[in-house]
Amino acid sequence: MMTYRPYIVAGLLSASLGITACSQLAPSNEAQNQAISFDEQRFRQDIKTLASDEFEGRAPTTRGEKLTLEYLTQAFDKMGLKGANNGSYLQAVPMVSYTASDEQNVVLGGINMLHKKEVVLGSRNDISQVDIHNAPLVYVGYGINAPEYQWNDYQGVDMRGKIAIILVNDPGFARPDLAHFNQKAMTYYGRWDYKFKEAAKQGALGAIIIHETEPASYPWSVVENSWTGPQQDLASQPSQEKENKLLVEGWISFDAANKLFDKAKLNLAQLNQAAAIKPVVQSAENALNLAANIQFDVTADYANSYNVVATLRGTSQKDEHILFTAHWDHIGKDPKKKGDQIYNGALDNASGTAGIMEIARQFAEQAKQGNKLKRSLTFIATTGEEQGLLGSRYYAKHPLYPLSQSVAVLNLDSTNVYGKTLDYTIVGKGKSELENYLIQAAKTQGRVAKSEKYPEAGGFFRSDHFSFAQYGVPAVFAGGGNIPRDEATAEYKAKMKQEMRGCYHNTCDHYRPHWDLSGAIEDLKVFYQVARELGDNQDWPGYYKGTEFYHLRQASSEPAQSDLTQGAAK
């Protein structure tokens, strides 16, 4: 669903960690890189197959998953990679699918809300029915409790038995001029999963986020398509402590929210403006004094889904692993939908899965010729990313190789189908030393690494690499760019952008034989080059001081000043 990053400035990293500069590739690596020839037709065929109607949108625990697992395991086995789970390529991920009925009675403040069109609600609880009567609605602004930012929207409010009404994103998006949080760039506090977890932690009965397209970075149709039907979650293990859970969670459209606040004789726009300046303090001026009545049926079905994990063993440092990740799953099919019912997920993320397969083939072929890396390479095709990074979260908590021995994570999510670019996008650029490798590799292609164009979308928190970053493993999400290589590519990109408009998490995200994959191939070569360089040295990149993950694995350097000035591509 997104992009990547790295490279090393000469003398940047500390010798005390054995870190070497890579402003120049070692001659042997350079020769091997020149000899590498990525097979675009093979890459294209993998995308086409995984995104075919036969695979039914690759939803976890479905026939589509079975076909996907067979395809991936057979491919990795043919390459000569070994199954990482005691010889098996599969790592079971215990899941539960919660399905809220389409027949819902949702009355907020005395207003009947239309399911899908105005509200989308669900419950991640093994119960037969949600039955809420007269639960007070409480506006909590952005619903954030962040001591490091001196911010608490829940100060002095008892949320027990109440439903939180929450704004999307974080205050920095609305008021970047006040230097709140990370200004326009979204922090984790702006993500929906944080907001639901925090509301549950505060003891709330439920939480409903007000959707707005710009701060959410996607239209209401994505909510309607992605948040209805079966919703997967990790199944709790018997030994785990019971976590606080919301009885009901979901979204309300901005227009419907306006109707609700009008009913309370409150101005939503004014409240939102105030919420971006300072934390919400409950008072008569912002009290909704309205209640919710919500009834719908819920079913819970338990089944294992699977990560596919394949390893190419290294030589002298074989216990140290460089990880490649890409999620194989998408959102399946909707039998109730008129017309095309299959969410093929070609770009998101058959393309990324095909990408790690092609990179694996290159390294496997090199290994057969005697060019093995010192470190091991492990390729993880994850499940359940679309439902909240479930497969990567599970692997990070139950790693097949210790995370302390995991050097780096290179994540592919929605590769570039818009042709070659002069720049290279690193999502959340400026977090770790690992990025230096990406920057240098892109430079060898004549490309300049930059941050993403819309950091307010919170891309760093929206794909599988984030699950590893939370444990301190340097992880990057990078690729593509915004500046076409030439005029012909610019014309093609404009047409393809128009053709792909509205296809994110929609049925029109299907394979297109006229996709220009030359830019994607360049991005695969960047990741290949990074892994080859890092795989033959003793570097242990860390996170920069001031980032969320510095305390988990510390960098020994500061980012080069020239890198800090490379802002988002225009």
LINJOVEN-V854235 format. One record per helix or strand. SS is the DSSP state (2 for helix, 1 for strand). FROM is the first residue (numbers start at 1). TO is the last residue. If there is no record, write none. Layout:
# LINJOVEN-V854235
SS/FROM/TO
SS/FROM/TO
This chain:
# LINJOVEN-V854235
1/4/4
1/7/7
2/15/17
2/27/35
2/40/50
2/53/55
2/63/79
1/82/83
1/85/85
1/87/88
1/90/100
1/105/108
1/111/112
1/115/115
1/119/122
1/129/139
1/145/146
2/147/149
1/151/152
1/160/160
1/163/167
2/171/174
2/176/178
2/188/190
2/192/201
1/204/204
1/206/211
2/213/216
2/220/226
1/231/234
1/248/253
2/254/263
2/268/275
1/291/312
1/317/327
1/333/333
1/342/342
2/346/368
1/375/382
2/385/387
2/390/397
2/403/405
1/406/411
1/418/418
1/421/421
1/423/426
1/432/432
2/435/443
1/448/451
2/455/457
2/459/461
2/465/469
1/475/478
1/484/484
2/487/500
1/516/516
2/518/535
1/543/543
1/554/554
2/561/564
1/568/568
